[in-house]
């Protein structure tokens, strides 16, 4: 089974990919330290070709605003971009970094963004 790990340039993506590989799975990496919209649609689609599972530990939301800002202050839509491309590629599962109980504290800063991300993934139809 091919698993693709989305990496924003931090250690989380690399460590996750190594762990998946150590469990015997084929691993691909999408490296996008400036956000997924920095990749061309073709580059992104090629990376997800034949992929069954996407793991996205990248792009933590801001604790102050609960959004994922870019360097120029715009809000990134990395999860939406990733989900749209994954659905088109036939990906069956999407795993993202979250927090236990985020639904109970969803009104505060980063938790609001994490909760919104989870809801977006649930609505996408990818399990």
Rosetta blueprint (number, residue, H / E / L):
1 X L
2 X E
3 X E
4 X E
5 X E
6 X E
7 X E
8 X L
9 X L
10 X L
11 X H
12 X H
13 X H
14 X H
15 X H
16 X H
17 X H
18 X H
19 X H
20 X H
21 X H
22 X H
23 X L
24 X L
25 X L
26 X E
27 X E
28 X E
29 X E
30 X E
31 X E
32 X L
33 X L
34 X L
35 X L
36 X H
37 X H
38 X H
39 X L
40 X L
41 X H
42 X H
43 X H
44 X H
45 X H
46 X H
47 X H
48 X H
49 X L
50 X L
51 X L
52 X L
53 X E
54 X E
55 X E
56 X E
57 X L
58 X L
59 X L
60 X L
61 X L
62 X L
63 X L
64 X L
65 X L
66 X L
67 X L
68 X L
69 X E
70 X L
71 X L
72 X L
73 X L
74 X L
75 X E
76 X L
77 X L
78 X H
79 X H
80 X H
81 X H
82 X H
83 X H
84 X H
85 X H
86 X H
87 X H
88 X H
89 X H
90 X L
91 X L
92 X L
93 X E
94 X E
95 X E
96 X E
97 X L
98 X L
99 X L
100 X L
101 X L
102 X H
103 X H
104 X H
105 X L
106 X L
107 X L
108 X L
109 X H
110 X H
111 X H
112 X H
113 X H
114 X H
115 X H
116 X H
117 X H
118 X H
119 X H
120 X H
121 X H
122 X H
123 X H
124 X H
125 X L
126 X L
127 X L
